[in-house]
Structures are given as structure tokens and as C-alpha cells.
Amino acid sequence: MNQDPTPHQVTVWHRSLASGWMLATGIVSAAGLLVIAAVDHPHRTVALWLLIVSAAFLITGAIRVTVSPRGVTAGSALLPFLRRRFPLDRIQSASARWTRPTEIGGWGYRWNPGLSSISLREGDALWLTLTSGNQFVITIDDADTAAQLTNQLRAHGRKGR
């Protein structure tokens, strides 16, 4: 990570993370439900509706996180249009710390009053405090670098105003 970007240089941080157990659960349950739908006609509708659960595991089981001059973006690696984007002017501060899924509502994508998260495992997490007072947490490797860059880009953006 460059410590002081020049006007002609763009600094971007990018990481991906996948949860093997979440992806495996999504694949195995989808396959099982499709077999049930194909051979058990009385339960076909229920099996097809339950595919939503399998899809949720697959959609949230692999994520991509990017920090750039546009802000912080976190979303599904499998369906990139499903993402959350936080422009720098909506971020009050960024920090990193070791986080357990149970602290932030569990595994996967979680919405809680004042705290939302994308959590695939225990470990490094990027904590964004938003200007609204809410927090958004993303468990991702090298979260400290992401937090430092986010704060640096925020400070650089304020100087340019």
C-alpha cells in the first residue's frame, strides 16, 4: 500500500474470501432438493421453494471486498451485482479487529439495528463506522490494511475539498 497517493496514482486494495462449508452446504442441499423435486412429485413445490436457502448459502459463501477512491465495496463473488457500496463521504472511520460471528449476528449477511455485517468466519474484520452512526463489519483477511487505506483516502479527500 502506498502511503501518499499522488494525483496520477490510484491506490486500490482488493481481497476475496470464500467459506468452504457455506459453499458446500449450498451445493449439496441444492443437489438434494433438485433430486427430491424430480422424483417426489407431492413435495416438488416445497423442495423448489427450499432452493432459496441453498441459493443464500451460495450467494453469501464467497465475497469480494474493494477499497478505492470510490469507497468500500463488499459483495457476492458469485453474483457481483449483489453488493453494498459505501462512498468515502458516508464513512466516518474505519478500523480493524479480530471478530467472532457471534458478536455480529452470525454467519452470512446480517442486518441488525445499528450493525450489519458480512461474516464468513472468525478472524480479521474491517469495521466501518458510518456517518449515520451505524456500523458495517466485513470479515476479511488483511483488514488492517483496508482500514488504513480507507482512512487515508478519506483524509486525502477532505484535503482536496
Backbone hydrogen bonds, N-H to C=O, Kabsch-Sander energy under -0.5 kcal/mol:
donor,donor_aa,acceptor,acceptor_aa,energy
9,Q,6,T,-1.7
11,T,9,Q,-0.5
12,V,10,V,-0.5
13,W,67,V,-2.7
15,R,65,V,-2.3
17,L,63,I,-2.2
19,S,61,G,-3.3
20,G,18,A,-0.7
23,L,19,S,-2.5
24,A,20,G,-2.8
25,T,21,W,-2.3
26,G,22,M,-2.2
27,I,23,L,-2.5
28,V,24,A,-2.9
29,S,25,T,-2.4
30,A,26,G,-1.9
31,A,27,I,-2.5
32,G,28,V,-2.5
33,L,29,S,-2.6
34,L,30,A,-2.3
35,V,31,A,-2.0
36,I,32,G,-2.5
37,A,33,L,-2.6
38,A,34,L,-1.8
39,V,35,V,-2.1
40,D,36,I,-2.8
41,H,39,V,-0.7
43,H,40,D,-1.4
44,R,41,H,-1.2
47,A,43,H,-2.5
48,L,44,R,-2.6
49,W,45,T,-2.3
50,L,46,V,-2.3
51,L,47,A,-0.6
51,L,48,L,-0.7
52,I,49,W,-1.7
53,V,50,L,-1.2
54,S,50,L,-1.1
55,A,51,L,-2.7
56,A,52,I,-2.1
57,F,53,V,-1.9
58,L,54,S,-2.1
59,I,55,A,-3.1
60,T,56,A,-2.2
61,G,57,F,-0.9
63,I,17,L,-3.0
64,R,75,G,-2.4
65,V,15,R,-3.0
66,T,73,T,-2.7
67,V,13,W,-2.8
68,S,71,G,-2.5
71,G,68,S,-2.2
72,V,86,F,-2.4
73,T,66,T,-2.7
74,A,84,R,-2.6
75,G,64,R,-2.1
76,S,82,L,-2.3
77,A,62,A,-3.1
78,L,62,A,-0.6
82,L,79,L,-2.6
83,R,81,F,-1.1
84,R,74,A,-3.3
86,F,72,V,-3.2
90,R,87,P,-2.1
91,I,88,L,-1.4
92,Q,90,R,-0.6
92,Q,129,T,-2.7
93,S,129,T,-1.7
95,S,127,W,-2.3
97,R,125,A,-1.7
99,T,123,G,-2.4
103,E,100,R,-1.6
104,I,100,R,-0.7
104,I,101,P,-0.8
106,G,101,P,-3.0
108,G,119,S,-3.6
110,R,108,G,-0.5
110,R,117,S,-2.9
112,N,110,R,-0.5
112,N,115,L,-1.0
115,L,112,N,-1.4
116,S,135,Q,-2.4
117,S,110,R,-2.4
118,I,137,V,-2.5
119,S,108,G,-2.5
123,G,99,T,-2.5
125,A,97,R,-0.9
126,L,138,I,-3.0
127,W,95,S,-3.3
127,W,125,A,-0.6
128,L,126,L,-0.6
128,L,136,F,-2.9
129,T,93,S,-2.8
129,T,127,W,-0.6
130,L,128,L,-0.7
130,L,134,N,-3.0
131,T,90,R,-2.5
133,G,130,L,-2.1
135,Q,114,G,-2.3
136,F,128,L,-2.3
137,V,116,S,-2.2
138,I,126,L,-2.2
139,T,118,I,-2.3
140,I,124,D,-1.3
140,I,138,I,-0.6
143,A,140,I,-0.7
146,A,142,D,-1.5
147,A,143,A,-2.7
148,Q,144,D,-2.6
149,L,145,T,-2.6
150,T,146,A,-2.4
151,N,147,A,-2.5
152,Q,148,Q,-2.5
153,L,149,L,-3.0
154,R,150,T,-2.3
155,A,151,N,-2.4
156,H,152,Q,-2.6
157,G,153,L,-2.4
158,R,154,R,-1.9
159,K,155,A,-1.8
160,G,156,H,-1.5
161,R,158,R,-0.9
